[in-house]
Amino acid sequence: MINNKKIGNKLEGVNKAMEFLRDEFGKEEGEVIKAVKLNDGSWDIEIEIVEQSEFMRKIGKRVFDKNIYALKLDKSYNVVSYGRKLKKYE
């Protein structure tokens, strides 16, 4: 049996994380890699976002990187920390 409350909570956390990344970086889309609720009610979420390479942009080339951002949300879905976890080159 599917627990709709768990699914709703996970979606709420993911939506808040995506909203935060959109506000911080102007990114509208991303792929959720991980969304885990911890024992204390907080969330660990990882989202992969395709971004133009800053270095290549500066030299006039259009190259894109896939970057993974890790976010920690408290139990009220407020972002308490975030950072780029990994950079994957295309």
Order of alpha helices (4+ residues) and beta strands (2+ residues): alpha-beta-beta-alpha-beta-beta
